[in-house]
């Protein structure tokens, strides 16, 4: 369980194909503070730590990424030198500063517009059609693991587009700085919407 509040930006140092993909990620997390088998959200994807250490390049941890995960996440995310938003799993008693995030990607969106608004940036993202009913104005959404508030949602002939604001602090602390049209992003809808959708599905089938 996560909150969508990013605590570090990691960089993919190496990738090895061994059935699943073994990915080594450089970070600032102290290896001694990370338990083997711990969960870390990597740009919104919950992954399990399978190795860790420190070398002359700094701290690192390793995760195994399945083909299923690769197929369901943003294109180009799993490549060397890619920067990733990192968040350690929520502990009991931690401040819930964002919203409840599970680390399970619901779909991949496409950035279709970026425009400055004061010191912030208004970002427009086209969402997959099967997620359109699960986003709402002033609701929560995780974009590449970052907890954000949806400003508006517009349904049109080219699909559903949501808008949100990236404030300077968020840009500085995440990989969303310099985001440009055409970029693919991982999306996770609000967990409450998942349960409401399932409730309606069962209710209508009865």
C-alpha positions, 0 to 999 in steps of 0.5 A: 500500500502506498500514498503517491507521495514520492520520496526518491527518484531512482535510475535504472542502472542495468537490465538483464533478461533471465525469464523475467527481467532483472532490473537494478535501480540506483537510489538514495535509500539505505540498503540496510533500511530495506528488507529483502522482499519489501515492496517499492513502487517504481513509477507506480508499479509495486515491485518486490526487492530481490537484491540490494547493495552499495558500490562505487556508484552508490546505493541500489536495489534489484527487482524482477519485472514480469512480461505481464508487467512490461505489457501493462506499463508505459512504453519505454519505462523499462530501459537503462538510464530511465528515471523512476519515481520511487516510494517505499510501502506505507507503514502503520502510523505514517502520514497519509499525505496523498491518497490510497495507492495500490501499485497496480496499474490500471492503464496507460495514458498519453500526455496530449497537452502541457501549458504553463499556468503561473508557476505551475503547468496544466497537463492534459492526459488522454485516458483509455476508454475503459478508464473513462468512467473511473475519473472525475473532476476533483477526484484522485489519480496516480500518474507514474505513481504520483498522487494528483488531483483531477481538475477536469474531465472532458469526453469527446470524439477523440476520447476522454481527456483529464487535466491536472496541475503540476506545481513546482514542488511536485515537478522538482520531486518527481519525474514529471518535470519537463513532461511533454506531449506524446509521453506515455504515463502509468495510471492508477484510478482511485481504489474506491472507484474499482470497488464501486464498479465491481459492486455495480457489475455484480448488482446488474448481473443479479 
